[in-house]
Amino acid sequence: MKLSDLQPAPGSHKVERRLGRGHGSGRGKTAGRGTKGQKARTGGKIHRAFNGGQTRLSKRLPFVRGLGNASPAFRDDYTIINVLDLASFEADTHVRPEDLAVQKFITPAQGRGLIKILGDGEIDRALTVHAHKFSESAKAKIEAAGGSVEIIPVKVYEKTKRRKDSQKAEGSERQKAQDSEGQRAEEPEGQTAGE
């Protein structure tokens, strides 16, 4: 192997097109840009959102602010399981989302998500059911059959924006601290509290 043998990988280096070098090259004069117009000028690019003069899509859509439950990417979608479905489990067993996935009531992906138990149907055996939410009727039917419900805690992320009232409280506390420091500075150095 010599230095003269080194060359780029096939297809990684393309030969640059020489533009504006005479009409014999096929790309002379207008250099492949056509005659006049915005796209023939230097820097004459058109923004990707430009819609031919029509109001662009980003301006036609409504202003949806925040990361609320209306946005599909941040929505809390619960998979629904009814009390009727729990009848296939044996008595005195723990029913978890992964157990529901094994019994084919939900998919494995849904088992990793949020589960809510609703009260449609009846149950005649004592089960310990683990889920993220329970309706009042489902909870009553499970407990009436001698079972119990266990709520799986959902991780809650702290909000990044501070509320205005908390900012006001912090500002008032800071002002009080500054006032107290100012009063200490105004007191004579040799004076004690009893004098």
MOQUI-V485007 format. One record per pair of residues at least 4 apart in sequence whose ideal C-beta (glycine too) atoms are under 8 Angstrom apart, sorted by the first residue. I is the first residue (numbers start at 0). J is the second residue. D is the distance in whole Angstrom. If there is no record, write none. Layout:
BEGIN
I:J:D, I:J:D
END
This chain:
BEGIN
0:4:6, 0:5:8, 7:11:5, 7:12:4, 16:26:7, 17:24:7, 17:26:7, 18:26:5, 18:30:4, 18:31:6, 19:26:7, 19:27:6, 19:28:7, 19:30:4, 20:24:5, 20:26:7, 20:27:6, 21:27:5, 22:27:4, 22:28:6, 23:27:7, 26:30:6, 26:31:5, 29:33:6, 29:34:6, 29:39:7, 32:38:7, 32:39:4, 33:38:7, 33:39:6, 34:39:7, 35:39:5, 36:40:8, 36:43:8, 37:43:4, 37:45:7, 38:43:5, 38:44:8, 38:45:7, 39:43:7, 45:49:5, 48:55:5, 48:56:7, 48:57:6, 49:55:7, 50:54:7, 50:55:5, 50:56:7, 54:58:5, 54:59:5, 55:59:7, 56:60:6, 63:69:7, 63:70:7, 66:70:6, 66:72:8, 66:73:5, 67:73:7, 68:73:7, 68:74:5, 68:75:6, 69:74:7, 70:74:6, 75:113:6, 76:112:7, 76:113:7, 77:112:8, 77:113:5, 77:114:7, 77:115:4, 77:131:7, 77:132:6, 78:105:5, 78:109:4, 78:112:6, 78:113:7, 78:114:5, 78:115:7, 79:115:6, 79:117:6, 80:84:5, 80:85:7, 80:99:6, 80:104:6, 80:105:7, 80:114:6, 80:115:7, 80:116:5, 80:117:7, 80:130:7, 81:85:8, 81:116:7, 81:117:5, 81:118:7, 81:119:4, 81:120:5, 81:137:8, 82:86:8, 82:116:7, 82:117:7, 82:118:5, 82:119:6, 82:120:5, 82:121:7, 82:122:5, 82:137:5, 82:140:5, 82:141:7, 83:119:6, 83:120:2, 83:121:7, 83:122:8, 84:99:8, 84:104:5, 84:120:7, 85:94:6, 85:116:8, 85:122:6, 85:126:6, 85:128:7, 85:141:8, 86:120:7, 86:121:8, 86:122:6, 86:123:7, 86:124:7, 87:102:6, 88:92:5, 88:94:5, 88:98:7, 88:102:8, 88:124:8, 88:126:6, 89:124:7, 90:124:4, 90:125:6, 90:126:7, 91:124:8, 91:125:6, 91:126:8, 92:126:6, 92:127:7, 93:98:8, 93:126:8, 93:127:5, 93:129:7, 94:98:5, 94:99:7, 94:126:5, 94:127:7, 94:128:5, 94:129:7, 95:99:7, 95:129:5, 96:100:7, 96:105:7, 96:109:8, 96:110:4, 96:111:7, 96:114:5, 96:129:7, 96:130:7, 96:151:8, 97:101:7, 97:110:5, 98:102:7, 99:104:4, 99:105:5, 99:110:6, 99:114:7, 100:104:7, 100:105:5, 100:106:7, 100:107:5, 100:109:7, 100:110:4, 105:109:4, 105:110:6, 105:114:8, 106:110:7, 107:111:7, 108:112:7, 109:114:8, 110:114:8, 113:131:5, 113:132:7, 113:153:7, 114:130:4, 114:131:5, 114:132:8, 114:151:8, 115:130:6, 115:131:7, 115:132:4, 115:133:7, 115:134:7, 116:128:6, 116:130:5, 116:132:7, 116:133:5, 116:134:7, 116:137:4, 116:138:8, 116:141:8, 116:148:8, 117:134:5, 117:136:8, 117:137:6, 118:134:5, 118:135:8, 118:136:3, 118:137:4, 118:138:8, 118:139:7, 118:140:6, 121:140:7, 122:126:7, 122:140:6, 122:141:6, 122:144:5, 122:146:8, 123:144:6, 124:144:6, 124:145:8, 124:146:7, 125:144:6, 125:145:4, 125:146:4, 126:141:7, 126:144:7, 126:146:4, 127:146:6, 127:147:5, 127:148:8, 127:149:6, 128:133:8, 128:141:6, 128:146:7, 128:147:8, 128:148:5, 128:149:7, 129:149:5, 129:151:6, 130:148:7, 130:149:8, 130:150:7, 130:151:6, 131:150:7, 131:151:5, 131:153:6, 132:150:7, 133:137:5, 133:138:4, 133:141:8, 133:148:5, 133:150:7, 134:138:7, 135:139:6, 136:140:6, 137:141:6, 137:148:8, 138:142:6, 138:148:5, 139:143:6, 140:144:7, 141:146:5, 141:147:7, 141:148:6, 142:146:6, 142:147:7, 142:148:7, 161:165:5, 161:166:6, 162:166:7, 163:167:6, 164:168:6, 165:169:6, 166:170:6, 167:171:6, 168:172:6, 169:173:6, 170:174:6, 171:175:6, 172:176:6, 173:177:6, 174:178:6, 175:179:6, 176:180:6, 177:181:6, 178:182:7, 179:183:7, 180:184:6, 181:185:7, 182:186:7, 186:190:6, 190:194:6
END
